Amino acid sequence: MLILTDLDDTLFQTTRKCPANAGDLLAMSFLVDGAESGYATTRQQRTLTWLSTGQVVPVTARDRDVLARVNINQAPAICANGGCVIDKDGQVDQHWHDILKERASKDTAVRAVYDAATATLNTQEFRHWIVTEGDLDLYIVIKSNTDDAGASLADLEATLSCDLPTGWRVHRNGNNLAFLPPWLNKREAARYLIEKFRDEDTHLPVVGIGDSHSDVGFMDLCDFAMTPTSSQLWQHVTSNNAWC
């Protein structure tokens, strides 16, 4: 079985987001200085053990360097919102990289959008950067430095979204606001990887796991989909649902 899974807020989360009945926590992700940053609850740890009976493939917004600081299988993997595919041997899939470079060359440059969007941002209130893979700019990230991150990013999203080039998408979840070009998404990278696996096993079952709206694209390609019931995605599913 092939299991394509998001990481943050799906298999682990910060201590602030851990429930009261979390049990013994296991450090799953780390900062550059080695400090612990994300933890799996006891139930999540048991879920990971269950999932490990199949081929677990991280599908994450984290780039390769940040993924390397997660205590999970590193290859194969889909990083940077689909901007990088890591093969079974732990190497960057150059064919996928070349496909994205060709697609990117036909769209507005990420750097140009970034410069325009961040030119007047208050650096005390927001931090921001471009996620890259090798020689390719992939997407823009903005985070708030304020206590009320959700509200400040919501206001910023409303302001900046109006000036995005045609086809660009916005993803906001917690203290994370991302602007993605139309040629970049988890869905197409997942499709590419699934096809590779099914070339070897036509009837390989595929499970997709994620917590946010941006995960739906790759989960939709799978035979089965899972989401935490505390997630952004599940809240959307149950909103105004008469059966809940």
C-alpha positions in Angstrom: 0.0 0.0 0.0 1.2 3.5 -0.9 0.4 6.2 1.8 0.7 9.8 0.7 0.6 12.0 3.8 0.8 15.6 4.9 2.9 16.1 8.0 2.3 19.3 10.1 -1.1 19.2 11.9 -1.7 15.8 10.5 0.9 13.4 12.0 2.3 15.9 14.6 1.8 19.5 15.7 3.2 22.0 18.2 2.6 21.6 21.9 0.1 24.4 21.8 -2.1 22.4 19.4 -1.8 19.1 21.3 -5.0 18.0 23.0 -5.3 17.7 26.8 -5.4 13.9 26.6 -2.3 13.7 24.3 -0.5 11.0 26.4 3.3 10.7 26.1 4.5 13.1 23.4 7.2 12.1 20.9 9.4 14.8 19.3 8.9 14.5 15.5 10.3 17.8 14.1 13.2 20.1 15.0 14.4 23.6 14.4 17.7 24.5 12.8 19.4 24.7 16.3 18.1 21.2 17.2 15.3 22.4 19.5 12.1 20.3 19.4 9.2 21.9 17.5 6.6 19.3 16.7 5.2 16.4 18.7 3.1 13.3 18.0 0.5 12.3 20.6 0.3 8.7 21.7 -2.5 8.1 19.3 -0.6 9.6 16.4 2.4 7.4 17.3 0.2 4.3 17.1 -1.2 5.6 13.8 2.3 6.0 12.4 3.2 2.4 13.5 0.1 1.2 11.6 0.9 3.3 8.5 4.5 1.9 8.5 3.2 -1.4 7.2 2.9 0.3 3.9 5.1 2.7 1.9 4.8 6.1 3.6 5.5 9.1 1.4 5.5 12.6 3.0 3.6 15.2 0.9 4.5 18.5 2.5 5.0 22.3 2.1 8.4 21.8 3.8 11.4 22.1 1.5 14.1 19.4 1.5 16.2 20.9 4.3 13.2 21.4 6.6 11.9 17.9 5.8 15.3 16.5 6.8 14.5 17.7 10.4 11.4 15.5 10.7 11.6 12.0 12.2 10.0 10.2 9.3 10.9 8.3 6.2 12.6 10.8 3.8 12.4 8.9 0.5 10.4 8.9 -1.6 8.9 12.2 -0.8 7.1 15.2 -2.2 8.4 18.5 -0.8 7.7 22.3 -1.2 4.0 21.9 -2.2 5.0 19.6 -5.1 8.0 21.6 -6.1 10.4 18.8 -5.5 10.0 15.0 -5.8 12.5 12.8 -4.0 12.9 9.3 -5.5 13.3 6.0 -3.7 17.1 6.5 -3.6 16.8 9.9 -1.9 17.8 11.8 -5.0 16.0 14.8 -6.5 13.9 13.6 -9.5 15.5 15.7 -12.2 12.8 14.9 -14.8 10.1 16.4 -12.5 12.4 19.4 -11.8 12.8 20.0 -15.6 9.0 19.7 -16.1 8.4 22.5 -13.5 11.1 24.7 -15.0 9.4 24.5 -18.4 6.0 25.3 -16.9 7.5 28.2 -14.8 9.1 29.8 -17.8 5.6 30.4 -19.3 4.2 32.2 -16.2 5.0 35.4 -14.2 8.2 35.1 -12.3 7.8 34.2 -8.7 10.5 36.8 -7.8 8.5 39.5 -9.5 5.4 38.7 -7.6 7.3 38.4 -4.3 8.9 41.8 -4.8 5.6 43.5 -5.5 3.7 41.8 -2.6 6.3 42.4 0.1 7.7 45.9 -0.9 5.6 47.7 1.7 5.2 45.1 4.4 6.1 46.1 7.9 9.1 43.8 8.8 8.4 44.1 12.5 4.9 42.6 11.9 5.7 40.1 9.1 8.5 37.8 8.0 8.6 36.4 4.5 10.6 34.5 1.9 10.6 32.5 -1.3 10.8 28.7 -1.1 13.2 27.5 -3.8 14.5 24.2 -5.2 17.9 24.4 -6.8 17.7 27.1 -9.4 13.9 27.3 -9.4 11.8 29.8 -7.3 8.7 27.9 -6.2 6.3 30.0 -4.0 6.0 32.8 -1.4 5.5 32.4 2.3 4.5 35.2 4.7 4.2 34.7 8.5 3.0 37.1 11.2 5.1 38.1 14.2 2.0 39.2 16.2 0.1 37.3 18.8 -3.1 37.5 16.7 -1.5 35.9 13.6 -4.7 34.6 12.1 -6.4 38.0 12.0 -3.4 39.9 10.7 -2.8 37.3 7.9 -6.5 37.3 7.0 -6.4 41.0 6.4 -3.1 40.8 4.5 -4.5 38.0 2.3 -7.5 40.2 1.4 -5.2 43.1 0.5 -2.6 41.2 -1.5 -4.8 38.7 -3.3 -6.3 41.4 -5.5 -2.9 42.0 -7.2 -1.9 38.4 -7.9 -1.4 37.3 -11.5 -4.2 35.2 -13.1 -4.2 31.6 -11.9 -2.2 32.2 -8.7 -3.6 30.5 -5.6 -3.6 31.5 -2.0 -3.4 29.1 1.0 -3.8 30.3 4.6 -3.8 28.0 7.5 -2.8 29.1 11.0 0.3 31.4 10.9 1.0 30.6 7.3 0.1 32.5 4.2 1.3 31.2 0.9 1.0 32.4 -2.7 1.5 29.7 -5.3 1.9 30.0 -9.1 -0.6 27.9 -11.2 2.1 25.4 -12.2 2.9 24.4 -8.6 0.7 22.1 -6.6 0.8 18.9 -4.6 -1.7 17.3 -6.9 0.4 17.1 -10.0 3.5 15.9 -8.1 1.4 13.2 -6.4 0.0 12.1 -9.8 3.5 11.9 -11.2 4.6 9.7 -8.3 1.5 7.5 -8.2 2.0 6.7 -11.9 5.6 5.7 -11.2 4.5 3.3 -8.5 1.6 1.9 -10.5 3.9 1.2 -13.5 5.3 -1.5 -11.2 2.0 -2.5 -9.6 -1.1 -1.6 -11.4 -3.5 -2.4 -8.5 -1.5 -0.8 -5.8 -3.9 0.8 -3.3 -3.2 4.4 -2.5 -4.3 6.3 0.7 -4.1 10.1 1.0 -3.9 11.8 4.4 -4.1 15.6 5.0 -5.5 18.3 7.2 -6.0 21.4 5.0 -7.8 22.6 1.8 -4.5 22.4 -0.1 -4.2 18.7 0.6 -7.5 17.9 -1.2 -5.9 18.0 -4.6 -3.6 15.0 -3.9 -6.0 13.2 -1.7 -8.5 13.2 -4.5 -6.2 11.1 -6.6 -6.1 8.3 -4.0 -8.4 5.4 -3.5 -9.1 6.4 0.1 -8.7 9.7 2.0 -8.1 10.4 5.7 -8.2 13.6 7.7 -7.9 14.4 11.4 -11.2 15.4 12.9 -9.6 18.5 14.4 -8.4 19.7 11.0 -9.4 22.6 8.8 -10.5 20.1 6.2 -12.8 18.2 8.5 -14.3 21.4 9.9 -15.3 22.3 6.3 -16.8 18.8 5.7 -18.9 19.0 8.9 -20.0 22.7 8.6 -23.8 22.8 8.4 -23.9 19.1 8.2 -27.2 17.9 9.7 -25.8 14.5 10.6 -23.2 15.9 13.0 
